[in-house]
C-alpha cells in the first residue's frame, strides 16, 4: 500500500490538473497549494489540501465532485480568466510571437445552449447526465449550473430516449440544442430505427414540444424548424451541425469579426458552417462562404434567400484541408474570416499568406494550432494586432479566441475606430 506524500503545486496543466515537481499530477489542485495523497504512478490520488490557495472557491454546483462536465469550479473566475489568457500567451511565445490581449469575456452560468448528454438504461429504468472525470460512470445532474434551464429540464427526455432506444450495454449520446422553436435533439449510439421507434419519437416530440428529433442524422420528427438566428436571419442547421456553445460567446466572437473586417466590401468566410458569421457580415458586404458539409451550406443559403436587406452571399462546398482556396482565388477579397476545427488550417493559412489578403479575422478553439498558423502569417508580413479570449466553455479547460491580422501597410486602416469587442 502506497504511503502518503506531500507536494507543492507549481502550475496548472492544460487539462486543468495541478502539476507538482516530478511531474506529479493532482486533480483539482491549484498553484501554490500544499497537498497530500497516495502516489499512483505520476498521479496523486485521494488528495487532501493542507494549505489552500487564495484562488480556491467553493464549487457552485452540487454535482461537481462526481461530474466530469466541469473541471475548474474550484477556482475563482479571476484565476480562470488569467490562466486562459496565459495559455494563449504561452502558445504564442512558443512561436516567438506576442500580441495585445483584451480582457477575457466569460459566458455566464446556465448559458450553455448545447450539450451532449449520456443516457443509459438501468435495471430500474434509465439515467442521464455527464460522465465522471476519466470514467464511464454517469453522474446525474438535476441542478446543473452549467446548462441552460431548458436543457436541464429535458434530462427526463434523455432518460425516456434511453428506455426506448438504448441497448443494455451501451449509452446513448443525446445532443440537445436550444432553438427558438424548442429543443433540437439528435441521438447517436442507439438501436436501429424501426416503425415503433419512429412512432415513439414522434410522440415524444409532441409531448415535450421539441422542434426536431433525429436518430443517427435521420430526422424522425419535426414539429417546427429548429431555428437559430444569425444576424437577424433564422437558419435551421442540419442535425448535429456545429454551433457556438453560448449566445454570449457567439456575440463576443461576432463582434470581433465585425470589427476586424469593418470597411471590407468582399469577404470570404472559411469553415463558415451554417452562417454564424456569414449572414451578419452580409448586412454590409458581399460574402463567400466555404464549408465542407453541403447540408450546412444549404441551410445557410435558405436563410440568406429569406433574409431582408442582405448583400449577395455565395457558397462553395469544399474540403479546405485537401483543397484550400489558393492565392488567385483569394485575391478578389478585401478580408477573410477563418474559423477552423481544433487542428487549425496550416495549408489554408499558407495560401492566405501567399495571397496577401489585407485583413484576416482568425477564430480558434485551440491556442496551439492558432499560434502555429499565426506564425505563418507573421512570417509573411502580417501583424498580429490583438487577441480576444472568449471563455464560453465556462469552468472547463477549453479556450476560444478571435484575433486580428493585418498586413504591415494596412495597420492604420484596420485600427481606425477600434473598440473593445
C-alpha positions as CSV (number, residue, x, y, z in Angstrom):
1,X,0.0,0.0,0.0
2,X,1.5,3.3,-1.1
3,X,2.4,5.9,1.6
4,X,1.0,9.4,1.9
5,X,3.1,12.0,0.1
6,X,3.1,15.8,0.2
7,X,3.6,18.0,-2.9
8,X,3.6,21.7,-3.6
9,X,1.7,22.6,-6.8
10,X,3.7,24.8,-9.2
11,X,1.3,25.3,-12.1
12,X,-1.9,24.3,-13.8
13,X,-1.6,21.9,-16.7
14,X,-3.6,22.1,-19.9
15,X,-6.1,19.5,-18.7
16,X,-6.7,21.5,-15.5
17,X,-4.7,19.3,-13.2
18,X,-2.3,20.8,-10.7
19,X,1.3,20.0,-11.5
20,X,4.0,19.4,-8.9
21,X,7.7,18.7,-9.5
22,X,8.3,15.3,-10.9
23,X,5.9,15.9,-12.6
24,X,3.1,14.7,-10.3
25,X,-0.4,15.5,-11.5
26,X,-3.1,16.3,-8.9
27,X,-6.7,16.7,-10.0
28,X,-8.5,19.9,-8.8
29,X,-5.4,21.4,-7.1
30,X,-4.3,24.9,-7.7
31,X,-0.9,26.6,-8.0
32,X,0.7,27.3,-4.6
33,X,-1.3,24.7,-2.7
34,X,0.3,22.1,-0.5
35,X,-1.5,18.8,-1.0
36,X,-1.1,15.2,0.2
37,X,-2.3,11.9,-1.0
38,X,-1.3,8.5,-2.3
39,X,1.1,8.4,-5.3
40,X,-0.1,6.1,-8.1
41,X,2.3,6.4,-11.0
42,X,2.5,10.1,-11.9
43,X,-0.7,11.0,-10.2
44,X,-1.7,11.8,-6.6
45,X,-5.0,10.1,-5.6
46,X,-7.2,10.7,-2.6
47,X,-5.9,14.3,-2.5
48,X,-6.3,16.4,0.7
49,X,-5.5,20.1,0.8
50,X,-3.0,21.0,3.5
51,X,-2.5,24.7,2.5
52,X,-5.2,26.1,0.2
53,X,-4.7,28.7,-2.4
54,X,-6.4,32.1,-2.0
55,X,-7.8,31.4,-5.5
56,X,-9.8,28.4,-4.2
57,X,-13.5,28.8,-4.0
58,X,-16.4,26.6,-3.1
59,X,-17.8,24.9,-6.3
60,X,-21.2,26.5,-7.1
61,X,-22.6,23.1,-8.3
62,X,-23.6,20.3,-6.0
63,X,-22.7,17.7,-8.7
64,X,-19.1,18.9,-9.1
65,X,-17.4,16.2,-7.0
66,X,-18.6,13.3,-9.2
67,X,-19.3,15.1,-12.5
68,X,-16.8,15.4,-15.4
69,X,-18.7,18.2,-17.1
70,X,-16.7,20.9,-15.4
71,X,-13.0,21.0,-14.4
72,X,-12.4,24.3,-12.8
73,X,-15.3,25.2,-10.5
74,X,-12.9,25.1,-7.5
75,X,-11.0,28.1,-8.9
76,X,-12.1,31.8,-8.8
77,X,-13.4,33.4,-12.0
78,X,-10.4,35.8,-11.9
79,X,-7.9,32.9,-11.7
80,X,-9.5,31.0,-14.6
81,X,-9.6,34.1,-16.8
82,X,-5.9,34.8,-16.1
83,X,-5.0,31.2,-16.7
84,X,-6.7,31.0,-20.0
85,X,-5.1,34.2,-21.1
86,X,-1.7,32.7,-20.1
87,X,-2.4,29.5,-22.1
88,X,-2.8,31.6,-25.3
89,X,0.2,33.8,-24.4
90,X,2.4,30.8,-23.8
91,X,1.3,29.2,-27.1
92,X,2.3,32.4,-28.9
93,X,5.5,32.7,-27.0
94,X,6.5,29.2,-28.2
95,X,6.3,30.5,-31.7
96,X,8.2,33.7,-30.9
97,X,5.1,35.8,-31.1
98,X,3.3,38.3,-28.8
99,X,0.2,40.5,-29.1
100,X,-2.1,42.9,-27.2
101,X,-4.6,41.0,-25.1
102,X,-8.0,42.3,-24.4
103,X,-9.9,41.4,-21.2
104,X,-11.4,37.9,-21.2
105,X,-15.2,37.7,-22.0
106,X,-16.8,34.9,-19.9
107,X,-20.2,33.4,-20.6
108,X,-22.5,33.4,-17.5
109,X,-23.6,30.4,-15.6
110,X,-26.5,28.4,-17.0
111,X,-25.9,29.7,-20.5
112,X,-24.8,26.6,-22.4
113,X,-27.4,26.1,-25.1
114,X,-26.0,22.9,-26.4
115,X,-24.7,19.7,-24.7
116,X,-24.1,16.0,-25.2
117,X,-25.9,14.1,-22.5
118,X,-25.1,10.5,-21.8
119,X,-28.2,8.3,-21.2
120,X,-28.2,4.7,-20.2
121,X,-30.8,2.1,-19.4
122,X,-30.7,0.6,-15.9
123,X,-32.4,-2.2,-14.1
124,X,-34.8,0.3,-12.6
125,X,-35.3,2.4,-15.7
126,X,-32.8,4.9,-17.0
127,X,-30.4,7.7,-16.0
128,X,-29.0,10.7,-17.8
129,X,-26.2,13.1,-17.1
130,X,-22.5,13.7,-17.7
131,X,-19.7,11.1,-17.4
132,X,-17.5,11.3,-14.4
133,X,-13.9,12.5,-14.9
134,X,-12.0,9.8,-16.8
135,X,-14.9,7.4,-16.2
136,X,-17.8,5.7,-18.0
137,X,-20.0,6.2,-14.9
138,X,-22.8,8.7,-15.5
139,X,-23.4,11.4,-12.9
140,X,-27.0,12.7,-12.8
141,X,-27.1,16.5,-12.9
142,X,-30.7,17.7,-12.0
143,X,-29.3,21.0,-10.6
144,X,-26.6,21.6,-13.2
145,X,-25.2,25.2,-13.0
146,X,-23.6,25.0,-16.5
147,X,-26.5,24.2,-18.8
148,X,-29.4,26.5,-19.8
149,X,-32.5,25.7,-17.8
150,X,-34.3,24.3,-20.9
151,X,-31.6,21.6,-21.2
152,X,-31.7,20.7,-17.5
153,X,-35.5,20.4,-17.7
154,X,-35.1,18.0,-20.7
155,X,-32.9,15.5,-18.8
156,X,-36.0,13.2,-18.2
157,X,-36.5,13.2,-22.0
158,X,-33.0,11.8,-22.4
159,X,-33.9,9.1,-19.9
160,X,-37.1,8.3,-22.0
161,X,-35.0,8.0,-25.1
162,X,-32.6,5.6,-23.3
163,X,-35.6,3.4,-22.3
164,X,-36.9,3.4,-25.9
165,X,-33.7,3.0,-27.9
166,X,-30.6,2.2,-25.9
167,X,-29.1,-1.3,-25.5
168,X,-28.3,-2.8,-22.1
169,X,-24.6,-2.5,-22.8
170,X,-24.2,0.9,-24.3
171,X,-25.2,4.5,-23.5
172,X,-26.8,7.0,-25.9
173,X,-25.2,10.3,-26.8
174,X,-28.1,12.7,-26.8
175,X,-27.2,16.1,-28.2
176,X,-29.7,18.7,-27.0
177,X,-29.7,22.2,-28.6
178,X,-31.8,25.1,-27.6
179,X,-33.5,26.8,-30.6
180,X,-36.1,29.5,-31.0
181,X,-38.8,26.8,-31.6
182,X,-37.9,24.3,-28.9
183,X,-35.1,21.8,-28.4
184,X,-33.4,20.2,-31.3
185,X,-32.5,16.6,-30.2
186,X,-30.0,14.3,-32.0
187,X,-29.3,10.8,-30.8
188,X,-26.4,8.6,-31.5
189,X,-25.4,5.1,-30.3
190,X,-28.8,3.6,-30.2
191,X,-30.6,0.7,-31.8
192,X,-31.5,0.8,-35.5
193,X,-34.6,2.8,-36.4
194,X,-37.8,0.8,-36.8
195,X,-41.5,1.6,-37.1
196,X,-42.1,1.6,-33.3
197,X,-39.1,3.9,-32.7
198,X,-40.4,6.4,-35.3
199,X,-43.8,6.5,-33.7
200,X,-42.3,6.8,-30.2
201,X,-40.1,9.6,-31.2
202,X,-43.0,11.5,-32.9
203,X,-44.9,11.1,-29.6
204,X,-42.0,12.4,-27.6
205,X,-41.6,15.4,-29.9
206,X,-45.2,16.4,-29.3
207,X,-45.2,15.7,-25.6
208,X,-42.0,17.7,-24.9
209,X,-42.6,20.5,-27.5
210,X,-39.4,19.6,-29.4
211,X,-38.5,21.3,-32.6
212,X,-36.9,18.2,-34.1
213,X,-35.7,14.8,-33.0
214,X,-33.1,12.9,-35.1
215,X,-31.6,9.4,-34.8
216,X,-28.2,8.9,-36.3
217,X,-28.7,12.0,-38.5
218,X,-32.1,10.9,-39.8
219,X,-34.9,13.3,-38.7
220,X,-37.7,11.2,-37.3
221,X,-40.0,14.0,-36.3
222,X,-40.1,17.8,-36.8
223,X,-42.8,20.0,-35.3
224,X,-41.2,23.3,-36.2
225,X,-37.9,24.3,-37.9
226,X,-35.1,24.2,-35.3
227,X,-34.2,27.8,-35.9
228,X,-31.0,29.6,-34.9
229,X,-30.8,33.3,-35.6
230,X,-27.6,34.6,-37.3
231,X,-27.6,38.4,-37.9
232,X,-31.4,38.5,-37.6
233,X,-31.8,35.7,-40.1
234,X,-33.5,32.4,-39.0
235,X,-31.4,29.4,-40.1
236,X,-32.2,25.7,-39.5
237,X,-28.9,23.8,-39.4
238,X,-28.8,20.0,-40.1
239,X,-28.9,17.6,-37.1
240,X,-25.7,17.8,-35.0
241,X,-24.3,20.8,-37.0
242,X,-21.7,23.0,-35.3
243,X,-23.0,25.8,-33.2
244,X,-21.2,28.2,-30.8
245,X,-21.7,26.9,-27.2
246,X,-23.5,30.0,-25.9
247,X,-25.2,33.1,-27.3
248,X,-22.9,35.3,-25.3
249,X,-19.8,33.6,-26.7
250,X,-21.1,33.8,-30.2
251,X,-21.9,37.5,-29.8
252,X,-18.4,38.2,-28.5
253,X,-16.7,36.4,-31.4
254,X,-19.0,38.0,-33.9
255,X,-18.2,41.5,-32.5
256,X,-14.5,40.8,-33.0
257,X,-15.1,39.5,-36.6
258,X,-17.2,42.5,-37.5
259,X,-14.6,44.9,-36.0
260,X,-11.7,43.3,-37.9
261,X,-13.5,43.2,-41.2
262,X,-15.0,46.7,-40.9
263,X,-14.9,48.5,-44.3
264,X,-14.4,45.4,-46.4
265,X,-16.7,45.1,-49.4
266,X,-15.9,41.5,-50.3
267,X,-15.3,38.9,-47.5
268,X,-14.5,35.2,-47.7
269,X,-15.8,33.2,-44.7
270,X,-13.8,29.9,-44.5
271,X,-15.2,27.0,-42.5
272,X,-18.4,29.0,-42.4
273,X,-20.7,26.3,-41.1
274,X,-24.4,27.3,-41.3
275,X,-23.6,31.1,-41.4
276,X,-22.7,32.2,-37.9
277,X,-20.5,34.9,-39.3
278,X,-21.6,34.9,-42.9
279,X,-25.1,36.2,-42.5
280,X,-24.3,39.1,-40.1
281,X,-21.4,40.2,-42.3
282,X,-23.8,40.1,-45.3
283,X,-25.6,43.2,-43.9
284,X,-22.7,45.3,-45.2
285,X,-20.5,43.2,-47.5
286,X,-20.7,40.5,-50.2
287,X,-19.7,37.2,-48.6
288,X,-18.5,33.9,-50.0
289,X,-19.0,31.1,-47.5
290,X,-16.9,27.9,-47.9
291,X,-17.6,24.8,-45.9
292,X,-17.1,21.0,-46.4
293,X,-20.6,20.0,-45.4
294,X,-23.2,20.7,-48.2
295,X,-26.1,20.4,-45.7
296,X,-24.8,23.3,-43.7
297,X,-24.3,25.4,-46.8
298,X,-27.9,24.5,-47.9
299,X,-29.2,25.8,-44.6
300,X,-27.1,29.0,-44.9
301,X,-28.4,29.6,-48.4
302,X,-32.0,29.1,-47.4
303,X,-31.6,31.6,-44.6
304,X,-30.0,34.2,-46.9
305,X,-32.7,33.8,-49.5
306,X,-35.3,34.6,-46.9
307,X,-33.4,37.3,-45.2
308,X,-34.1,41.0,-45.7
309,X,-31.6,43.7,-46.7
310,X,-28.6,41.4,-47.2
311,X,-26.0,41.7,-49.8
312,X,-25.0,38.8,-52.1
313,X,-24.0,35.6,-50.4
314,X,-22.4,32.8,-52.4
315,X,-21.5,29.3,-51.1
316,X,-19.0,26.6,-52.0
317,X,-18.8,23.1,-50.8
318,X,-15.1,22.4,-50.4
319,X,-12.7,20.5,-48.2
320,X,-10.3,23.2,-47.2
321,X,-7.8,20.8,-45.7
322,X,-7.4,19.0,-49.0
323,X,-8.2,21.8,-51.4
324,X,-7.6,25.2,-49.7
325,X,-8.5,28.4,-51.6
326,X,-5.4,29.5,-53.4
327,X,-3.9,32.9,-53.8
328,X,-5.6,33.6,-57.2
329,X,-9.0,32.7,-55.7
330,X,-8.4,34.8,-52.6
331,X,-7.2,37.9,-54.5
332,X,-10.7,39.3,-55.0
333,X,-11.4,39.6,-51.3
334,X,-10.7,42.5,-49.0
335,X,-10.9,40.4,-45.9
336,X,-11.1,36.8,-44.8
337,X,-12.7,35.1,-41.8
338,X,-11.2,31.7,-40.9
339,X,-12.7,29.5,-38.1
340,X,-11.2,26.1,-38.5
341,X,-11.6,23.0,-36.3
342,X,-9.1,22.2,-33.5
343,X,-6.4,21.0,-35.9
344,X,-6.1,24.5,-37.3
345,X,-5.7,25.1,-41.1
346,X,-2.0,25.1,-42.0
347,X,-2.4,24.6,-45.7
348,X,-5.2,27.3,-46.0
349,X,-3.1,29.7,-43.8
350,X,-0.1,29.3,-46.1
351,X,-2.4,30.1,-49.1
352,X,-3.7,33.2,-47.3
353,X,-0.1,34.3,-46.6
354,X,0.7,33.9,-50.3
355,X,-2.4,35.9,-51.3
356,X,-1.6,38.8,-49.0
357,X,-5.3,39.4,-48.2
358,X,-5.3,42.8,-46.4
359,X,-7.2,41.7,-43.3
360,X,-7.7,38.4,-41.6
361,X,-10.1,37.6,-38.8
362,X,-9.0,34.4,-37.2
363,X,-11.3,32.5,-34.8
364,X,-9.9,29.4,-33.0
365,X,-10.7,26.8,-30.3
366,X,-7.1,25.6,-30.0
367,X,-4.4,28.1,-28.9
368,X,-1.6,25.7,-30.0
369,X,-2.8,25.3,-33.6
370,X,-3.7,29.0,-33.7
371,X,-0.2,30.0,-32.7
372,X,1.3,27.7,-35.3
373,X,-0.8,29.2,-38.0
374,X,-0.3,32.7,-36.7
375,X,3.5,32.3,-37.1
376,X,3.0,31.5,-40.8
377,X,1.1,34.8,-41.3
378,X,3.5,36.9,-39.3
379,X,6.5,35.5,-41.3
380,X,4.6,36.6,-44.4
381,X,4.4,40.2,-43.3
382,X,1.2,40.2,-41.2
383,X,1.0,41.9,-37.8
384,X,-0.9,40.1,-35.0
385,X,-2.7,43.2,-33.8
386,X,-4.7,41.9,-30.9
387,X,-6.2,38.8,-29.3
388,X,-9.6,38.4,-27.6
389,X,-10.0,35.3,-25.4
390,X,-13.6,34.2,-25.1
391,X,-14.4,31.8,-22.3
392,X,-17.8,30.4,-23.5
393,X,-17.0,26.9,-22.1
394,X,-17.2,28.2,-18.5
395,X,-15.4,26.1,-15.8
396,X,-13.7,24.0,-18.5
397,X,-10.1,24.0,-19.8
398,X,-11.3,24.9,-23.4
399,X,-10.1,28.2,-24.7
400,X,-11.8,30.2,-27.6
401,X,-10.3,33.3,-29.2
402,X,-10.5,35.8,-32.0
403,X,-7.5,37.6,-33.4
404,X,-6.8,40.4,-35.9
405,X,-4.2,40.1,-38.5
406,X,-3.3,43.0,-40.8
407,X,-0.6,43.5,-43.4
408,X,2.0,46.0,-42.3
409,X,0.8,48.7,-44.7
410,X,-2.8,48.1,-43.7
411,X,-2.3,48.6,-39.9
412,X,-3.6,52.1,-39.8
413,X,-6.7,51.3,-41.7
414,X,-7.6,48.3,-39.6
415,X,-7.1,50.1,-36.4
416,X,-9.5,53.0,-37.2
417,X,-12.4,53.1,-34.9
418,X,-11.3,50.2,-32.8
419,X,-13.3,49.5,-29.7
420,X,-13.5,46.7,-27.2
421,X,-15.1,43.6,-28.5
